[in-house]
Amino acid sequence: MTRHLSRNAKGGRPSSWRPLPCVMALSMAVLSACAGRPTGVLEPVAGNPSAAQVDMLVTTTRGRAQKPGEMFSGERALAPTFADITVSIPPNSARKAGEVAWPRKLPPNPATDFATLKAEEVDRGAAEKWLNNHVRKSPDGSVLVFIHGFNNHFEDAVFRFAQIVHDSGARSVPVLATWPSRGSLLAYGYDRESTNYTRNAVERLFQYLAADPEVKEVSVLAHSMGNWLALESLRQMAIRNDGLPTKFKNVMLAAPDVDVDVFRSQIADMGRQRPRFTLFVSRDDRALAVSRRVWGNVSRLGAIDPEQSPYKEELAANEITVVDLTQLKEGDSLHHTKFAESPEIVQLIGRRLSSGQTLTDNRVGLGDHIVAATAGAAHTVGTAAGLVVAAPAAIVDQNTRQNYAHHVGALVGPSSDARSNTADKACGEQSPARTGSCSR
């Protein structure tokens, strides 16, 4: 239904701007309700003997966070930073494969929750030493680089990668390449530009791995918008080096938020000597459906039908393996994280990595869907309307509630931090009978 926007008598802004105070009032009411799952989960705790551990090296272009236990923010740093992180994963009896068991309160309980045992920023020399030591201890000298997708906080990327490494049984040394994502649906444009900002840093990582004689094999796993970063970095490397090194064996593209025409060009620029590509697609991926509308109704690579022309012929010509997850029901409500949350698919990834064969995120709630649907390409009027409509959902839906502050901040300014603190305090003061609804 089309809504005509009338202007005021002085010819100023449309009258639809008038509800803006209502948006702010609603936001204050929502933000005074429960917060979502706790933040600051990267504050180290003591381990539990029943829990498994995943050690990873992190390279990031994110800026440092101000709050303890967050480590890195969604803002951009002037130069890459490195970190040594160990994540504790509870036993199988406490969670199912594919699930990130987020702590309901702090400090986390390693017997039931994902927890951080170590989180130390290191310099480049220490990072290179870490990598050298771990590669030497690995059974095959292989490295797995993970590049997360859109709408991921730093802790999201760390815990999700730890889950993938553990559940897949991968023997490769884990390296997380994380880029500045603000963790908000309305920051899509900022996030996309952050992948471009990070291309050189990821290419330098790839160049280092290619030159390190201790590293025998490199695999890359990317999700969503992270595929753009992975493909662009590989393309740059191929152009600079006149091809890609043979030790780059597998590139796994999970739900890639990449224009199919651009992907065709990227693959061509890499030349004939390139890694084995595996493409995970799902035609019911709602996140990619929204992205398609934003990008001019051009198909996104992760949502194509691999059996239809011209995709079928082009995939075959480029020897790209396709795993169609359309019928799979695992994953978030947007059907965008199936590759990580399906035990069978995660184990498939592990088998492909270990055998050398060819083979993110997510805090999205009901209100986020409403905001995405009404915001379109993030037009201000649509965003205001979306916030008004989404406010009731934010009261009852935990994921929406946690993101609502980001949506309001994008529209009315950064003052939501103070309100967010109020929300945290409100949750902390609730009775034990009600605090269960404050956690995810």
N, C-alpha and C positions, 0 to 999 in steps of 0.2 A: 504494500500500500504506500503510495507516494504522499509525503507530507510537505505542504508548501510552507516556506518560511517567510513570515511577514516581517517587515522592517518597522522600526519605531517612527514616530512622527518626524524626527530630525534626520532620518535617513541613515541611522547608525547601524549597529550590528543587528542581525536577525533576532526576533523576539525569543527564539529558542535558547538564547544565551541567558535568559532570565532565571532559569532553574539552577544556575550554577551554585548559588548559596545553598540550595537544597542538596546538591551533590556533596558539598562540603559538610553539611550537617549530617547527611547519611553516612558519610565516610567516618566522621567522628564517632557516631553511634556504633558503627560496625567495628571500628578499631578499638573501641573500649570493651568489645566482647573478647572472647577467647582468642589467643594467638594459635598458630598451628604448632607443628612439631618444633622442638627446641632448636635454636641456632647455637653456633659456637661448639659444635660437636668434635672439632679437631683439637680440643684441649686434651693432652695425653692423660691416660689413666693406667692403672696397673692391669696386667694381663690376667687371664684365667686359663688354667691348664687344659680345660675342655675345649677351648676355642682354637681355631686355625688362624694363621697369620699370612698376610700378603705384604711384601715389601715392594715399594715402587719408587722410582725416580720421577720427579716432576720437573718439567720445564714450562714456564709460563710467561706471558706478556701482561698478566694482570698486575695491578697495583696492590700494595700492601693494605690489608684491612685495618680498621681502627679498633674493632671489637676483638677481645681475646677469644681464641678458639675458632675464628673464621679464617685467619691467616692471609688470604688474598681476597680482594674485592672484585667487582665487575668493571672497575675503571682500568684505563690503559696505563702501563708503565713505560718509561722511556727506553728501557732495555730489558732483555729476558732475565728472569730470576729462576733459581733452582731450589728444590726441596727434597729431603729424604723423609718419606712417610711410611709408617707401618700401620696397617689396619687389621684389627682383630675381628674375626667372623665367627659368630656363635655356631655350635654344633648343629647338625642336620635335624636333630630332634626339636630345635627351637625355631626353625624356619624352613620353608620349602625352597628348593633350588629356583633361581631366578628372582628371588625377593631380596630387597635391601631392607633389613630389619632396623629401621630407624629407631633410635632411643626415644622413649616417651617422656623421659625426664633426664636431667643432668645431675650427677655424672652418669654416663651409661653403664649398664651392667653387661660386661663382656660375655656372660653366660647366656644372655638372651638378645643382646643388641649388637649392632655394628659399633665398634669403638676404636678410638685412635690410641695407639701405644707410643708412637713417636711422630713428631711433626717438627722438623728442623729445617730452617732455611740454610742452604749451603752455597758456597761460591762455585765458580765454574770448575776450578781445579778439583775440589772435593767431589763435584758431580761426575767428572770424568773418572776419578778414582773409584767411586761407587760403581759406576757402570762396568769398568774394567774388572773389578773384583767379582761382581755378580755374574758377568758373562763367563768368566773362567770357571766358576762353580756350576754353571748350567750344563745339562747333559749334551746339548747340541750347539751351544754358542749362538742361540737365536734371541732376537729382541722383538717384542710386540709393542708397537706404538698405538695408543688409543687417542683419538681426537673426538671429543664430545660434540653435542649439537647445541642448537638454540635453546635459550631459556634454562641455562644451567648455572647455578651458583658453584663456587669452587668445591664446596663439600659434596655437592651432588655428583660432580665428575669423579672425585676421589672415591667415594663409596661405590658408585656404579662400576667403575673400573675394577675395584677390588672384588666386587661380586662376580663380574665376568671372568676374571682371572681364576678365581677359586672354583666357580661352578663349571667352567670349561675344562679344568684340569690342565690348562696350558703350562708347558714347561719353560716357555720363553721368559726372558727378563722383561718385566713390565715397565714401560716408560709412558707416562701421561703427558701429552702436550695439550695444555689448556689455555684458552684464549679469553679475552675480556667479554664475558656475557653478563648482562645486568640481571638475568633471571626474571624477566618480566615479558609478557606477551606484547606489550606496547613498546618494547625496546627492540623490535625486529630490525628496524633500519640500523640502529646503533650496533647491534650484534653482527649484522651482515658486514658492515664496514670494519668491525673488529677482526673478522676473519681475513679481510684484505690487509689490515694492519699487521697481522701475524704471519703472513706468507713467508717473509724473509727469514723470520726466526725458525719456522718449521723446516724450511729448506736447509738452513744451516745445521739443524739437527740431523736431517737426512744425509747431508754431506759428511758430517762427522761419523755417522754410523757406517757410511760407505767406505770411509778411509781407515777406520779402525780395524786392524788385522785380526783382533780377537773376536770381532763380530762376524759370524759366518753366514747369518741369514736374518733378514728383516721382513716382518709382516706389519701391515698397517690396517687397523680397524677404525672406521669413521662412522659417525651417526649423524643423520639429518644435515644441518647446515655445516657441520664439521667436514662433510664430504667435499664441499666447495674448497675448504682450506687444504684438505689432503690432496685433491686433484690439482689445484693451482700450484702447490709446492712441488709436487712431482713433475708437473709440466715445466716449471721454472728450472728445476734441476736437469731435466732431460735436454732442454734447450741449451743450458749453460755447459753441460758435459757432453753434448752430442749423443745423448742416449742415457738410459737408466742402467745402473750397475746390476749385474746378474744376481747379486746376493739379495736384492729386493724380490722376494718370492711371491708373496700374497698381498693383495689389496682388497679388503672386504668393505663394500659400500652398503651400509645399512640404512634403509629409508632415505636415500640421498635427496636433499632439497636442492637439486641442481637442474637447470634448464636442459632438456634433452638435446637441443641443438648445440648448446655450449659444450656439453659433455662430448658430443661427436667431434668437435674441434679440439678439445683437450686431449682426447685419445690419439687423434691424428698427430698432434704436436709431440707426443711422447715417442713416436717412432714405432718400429716393429718389435724392437727388443724392449719388452716391458713386462711387469709382473703379471701373474695370473689374477685376473679380476673376477670377483664374485659379487653379484648384485642381489640384494635382498629387497624384494618389492612387495607391496600390499595395496591392492586397488581400493581398499576401504580405509586408507590412511586419511583421516580427516584433517590432520595438520597440514599435509601436503595439498589437500584440496583447497584450503584457505590460501596457502602460499601460491598456488596456481592462479587464483584470482588476483592476488597482489601483483604478480609478475606478468600481467597482460594475457592471462588465459593460455599460457604456453605450458605444455605438460611438464610435470616434474619427474625426474628419472625414477624416483622411488615408487611411483604410482602408475607406471605404464602396465599395459597388458603384454607380457613378453611373447604371447602367441599371435599377436596381431602384426601385420605389416605396417610400417617398414621395420619395426623394432626387432621382430624375429630374425629377419635376414641380417640386420646390422649387428646384432648381438652374436650371431653365429660367425659372421665374417671377422669379427674382432676376438673371437674365442672367449667370450665372456660367459661365465656360468651364472645361471639365474636360479635363485631360490624364491619361489612364489609363496608368500605367507598369508595370502588373502583369506584362506579358509581357517587359519589359526585364530583361536579366540583369546589367547593370552595377551598380556600387555595392558597399557593404560586405556582409558575410555576413548582416546583419540586414535587408537590402533597404531601408535607411532613408535612403540618401544618393544615390539614383539621379539626382535632379535635378542634382546637381553633378558626378557622376563619369561621366555619359554625354555624350560629345562632342556627339551630336545634340541632346540636350535643352538643354545649355548654349548651344549655338549658336542654338537656337530662342528661348531667353530673350533673347539679344542681338538677334536679328532683330525680335522684338516690341518691345523697348525702342527700337531705332533707328528703327523705322517707325511707332511710336505705336499699333500694333495691340494688341488684347487678347492676352494670352498664353494638418561641423556629420558630423568629429567623431570625429575619431572614433578612439577608442582602445578598441575592444571586442574581446575575445578569447574563446576557447573557455571559459575559466574564468569569465568574466563571464556568459556564457549560463547556466552551471551555477548561479552565485550568484543570478542573476535568477530562475531557475526554482525554486530552493529557498527564496529569501528571501520570495517573495510580496510582501506589503506591508511588507517590511523588519522582520518580527518577529525578535526577538533569537535565539530558538532556531533558526529557519530559517536565519538568517545564519551562525550558528556551524556548522551542518551544511554549509552551502554552502561555507564556507571550507575545511573539512576535505576535502570532495570535490574542490574546485577546486585544491587545493594541487598535486597531481601535474600537472595541466594547466598550472599556472603555471611549472613547470620547463621545459616543452618549447614553450610558446606565448608568443611575445614580447609580444603585446598584453595577455594575461592577466597576465604577469609584471609589466608596468609598472603595472597597476592594482591589483595584489594588496595593495600597501602601503596604498592608500586603504581597501580593504575591511577590512583588519586594524585600521587606525586607527579606523574607524567603530565597531568592536566592542570593542577593548581599550584605546583611548586614543591620544593623539597622539604616543606615543613612537616611532612608525615613522620619524620624520624621521632620527633617528640611525642607524637600521638602513638607511634608504635611502642615506645617505652611505656606509655600509659596502658596499652593493651596487655603488654607482658606483666605489668604490675597487677592489673585486674585479674588475670588468670592466676597469678601467684597467690592472690588473696582469697580465691574461691575455696569453698569447702571441699574436702576430699571427694564427696559424692559427685561433684560437678567437674572436677579437673580432668576426668577421663575424656570429656569432649574437647579439651584444649589441646590434646596431643594427637599426632597422626599415627 
